[in-house]
Amino acid sequence: MNTNEALINHFYTCFQRKDVKGMQDCYADKAVFSDPVFQNLNAPEVRSMWAMLLASGKDMRIEFKNIIAGQQDGTAEWDAYYTFSSTGNKVLNKIKATFVLENGKIIAHQDHFDFYTWAKQALGLTGLLLGWTSFLKNKIRTKARKNLDNYMNKPR
């Protein structure tokens, strides 16, 4: 295992252990993150996103595999099992991650998953009927962004 593979492995091991600080420390100060819901986050935002998701995902569990990394980039596959808090529905989200790595830190992280598949699980009938639409995708993105902003502005 090379050092970049070890970094990605460490990130997901911390995720499994709900070690938010360990996850956050994997990101460079100039890091960026995007996925189908949380888009174009900077380093403080992505660090807060993981803290928020772990705090709210009481039953969240993840599995990861197929970590491959070279000198500047890497990939991994991971599955998230959790209860979507807004509906109480169980979700299995299958995610493919890509990374840009520099000096032992993540500088860009993008997670790819099928939004429609996620929406059907998380939202039930609403997701089945509207999960393929940009209307629902934008609504979910707006709510997620508002939740992140509220989390970041909450005194600790």
C-alpha positions as CSV (number, residue, x, y, z in Angstrom):
1,M,0.0,0.0,0.0
2,N,1.5,3.3,-1.0
3,T,1.2,6.5,1.1
4,N,-1.8,7.9,-0.8
5,E,-3.6,4.6,-0.6
6,A,-2.9,4.7,3.2
7,L,-4.3,8.2,3.4
8,I,-7.6,7.2,1.7
9,N,-7.7,4.0,3.9
10,H,-7.1,6.1,7.0
11,F,-9.9,8.5,6.0
12,Y,-12.5,5.7,5.6
13,T,-11.3,3.9,8.7
14,C,-11.8,7.1,10.7
15,F,-15.3,7.4,9.0
16,Q,-16.1,3.8,10.2
17,R,-15.0,4.7,13.7
18,K,-17.0,8.0,13.6
19,D,-13.7,9.8,14.2
20,V,-14.6,13.2,12.8
21,K,-11.3,14.9,13.7
22,G,-9.4,12.1,12.0
23,M,-11.5,12.5,8.8
24,Q,-11.1,16.3,8.9
25,D,-7.3,16.1,9.3
26,C,-7.1,14.2,6.0
27,Y,-8.1,17.4,4.1
28,A,-5.7,20.2,3.0
29,D,-6.7,23.7,4.0
30,K,-7.5,24.4,0.3
31,A,-9.6,21.2,-0.2
32,V,-12.8,21.2,-2.2
33,F,-15.6,18.6,-2.2
34,S,-18.7,17.8,-4.3
35,D,-21.3,15.1,-4.6
36,P,-24.8,15.1,-6.1
37,V,-26.2,16.9,-3.0
38,F,-23.4,18.9,-1.4
39,Q,-21.8,20.9,-4.2
40,N,-18.6,23.0,-4.4
41,L,-17.8,22.9,-0.7
42,N,-14.5,24.4,0.6
43,A,-12.3,22.9,3.3
44,P,-14.2,24.3,6.3
45,E,-17.5,23.4,4.8
46,V,-16.5,19.8,3.9
47,R,-15.0,19.3,7.4
48,S,-18.3,20.6,8.9
49,M,-20.4,18.4,6.5
50,W,-18.8,15.2,7.8
51,A,-19.2,16.3,11.4
52,M,-22.9,17.1,10.7
53,L,-23.6,13.9,8.9
54,L,-21.9,11.8,11.6
55,A,-23.7,13.7,14.4
56,S,-27.1,13.2,12.7
57,G,-26.5,9.6,11.4
58,K,-26.8,7.8,14.7
59,D,-27.1,4.4,12.9
60,M,-24.7,5.2,10.0
61,R,-22.3,2.5,9.1
62,I,-20.0,2.3,6.1
63,E,-18.0,-0.2,4.3
64,F,-15.2,0.6,1.8
65,K,-13.1,-1.3,-0.8
66,N,-11.1,-1.0,-4.0
67,I,-8.8,1.8,-2.9
68,I,-6.4,2.6,-5.6
69,A,-4.0,5.6,-5.6
70,G,-1.1,7.0,-7.6
71,Q,1.1,9.9,-7.0
72,Q,-1.6,12.6,-7.3
73,D,-5.0,10.9,-7.4
74,G,-7.0,8.0,-6.1
75,T,-10.3,6.3,-6.1
76,A,-12.4,4.2,-3.7
77,E,-15.8,2.6,-3.4
78,W,-17.9,2.9,-0.3
79,D,-21.3,2.0,0.9
80,A,-23.3,4.0,3.4
81,Y,-26.0,2.3,5.4
82,Y,-28.2,4.7,7.4
83,T,-31.7,5.8,8.3
84,F,-32.7,9.0,6.5
85,S,-33.8,11.2,9.3
86,S,-36.5,13.2,7.5
87,T,-38.5,10.0,6.6
88,G,-37.2,7.2,8.7
89,N,-36.4,5.2,5.6
90,K,-33.4,2.9,5.4
91,V,-30.9,3.8,2.8
92,L,-28.0,1.9,1.2
93,N,-26.0,4.5,-0.8
94,K,-23.3,3.0,-3.1
95,I,-20.7,5.6,-3.8
96,K,-17.6,5.9,-6.0
97,A,-15.1,8.5,-4.8
98,T,-12.3,10.2,-6.7
99,F,-9.5,12.1,-5.0
100,V,-6.8,14.6,-5.9
101,L,-4.0,14.3,-3.4
102,E,-1.0,16.5,-2.6
103,N,1.6,16.4,0.2
104,G,-0.2,13.7,2.1
105,K,-3.6,15.5,2.1
106,I,-6.8,15.4,0.1
107,I,-7.2,18.6,-2.0
108,A,-10.2,17.5,-4.1
109,H,-12.8,14.9,-3.3
110,Q,-15.8,14.0,-5.4
111,D,-18.3,11.4,-4.5
112,H,-20.5,10.0,-7.3
113,F,-23.8,8.2,-6.7
114,D,-27.1,7.7,-8.5
115,F,-29.4,10.4,-7.1
116,Y,-32.5,8.7,-8.3
117,T,-31.6,5.4,-6.6
118,W,-30.9,7.3,-3.4
119,A,-34.1,9.4,-3.7
120,K,-36.3,6.3,-4.1
121,Q,-34.8,4.8,-0.9
122,A,-34.7,8.0,1.2
123,L,-37.9,9.6,0.1
124,G,-40.1,6.7,-0.8
125,L,-43.0,7.4,-3.2
126,T,-41.9,11.1,-3.6
127,G,-38.4,9.9,-4.7
128,L,-39.9,7.3,-7.0
129,L,-42.1,9.8,-8.7
130,L,-39.8,12.9,-8.7
131,G,-36.3,11.7,-7.9
132,W,-35.2,11.9,-11.5
133,T,-36.3,15.6,-11.8
134,S,-34.0,18.6,-11.4
135,F,-36.8,20.1,-9.2
136,L,-36.4,17.5,-6.5
137,K,-32.6,17.4,-6.8
138,N,-32.4,21.2,-6.4
139,K,-34.9,21.1,-3.5
140,I,-32.7,18.5,-1.7
141,R,-29.5,20.5,-2.4
142,T,-31.1,23.7,-1.1
143,K,-32.2,21.9,2.1
144,A,-28.8,20.3,2.6
145,R,-27.0,23.6,2.1
146,K,-29.3,25.3,4.6
147,N,-28.7,22.4,7.1
148,L,-24.9,22.8,6.7
149,D,-25.1,26.6,7.1
150,N,-27.1,26.2,10.3
151,Y,-24.8,23.6,11.6
152,M,-21.7,25.7,10.9
153,N,-23.3,28.8,12.6
154,K,-24.4,26.9,15.7
155,P,-22.3,27.8,18.7
156,R,-20.3,24.8,20.1
